């Protein structure tokens, strides 16, 4: 992978400029250089990290939680993932109940 500009990062990973700026502000990622036009460049490590951050966000982790786990030892990461998985399973169960109630409501209308 080659270095990418901020615009290329946003387009490639479907992430907003503001999100990248938030990652930078939180200390999760930083540009590796600037090109001759002064545009920020992100190396392969930064690109992989952005993908990882985005995945953690899709899993429901907050930026603060991501900051705590992204560089944590494997055992800490595993614990955080197991905890989040249990939370998601509970949310799924609750959502399935609500969906069933909605089906019943629609049926009775």
C-alpha angles and dihedrals in degrees: 000000000000128000113280133207121238090258091052090048091052093048096042098047098031092237128136126247088239091055091053090048088051091051089051093048090051090051093244097121140004138191114263097211147332127254126230090276092052095253117148115253127205121205128214093273092053091047092052090047092052090052089050093048091050091050091051089050090052087053088057101257118144122231089254091053091046090052089054097048108030095083097022123123115274093256092055091047091049091051091050092048093048091049092049091046091055090049091050092049090053090048089049092052091049091047092050089054092050091048090052090051090050091051089052092048092050091047091054095050 
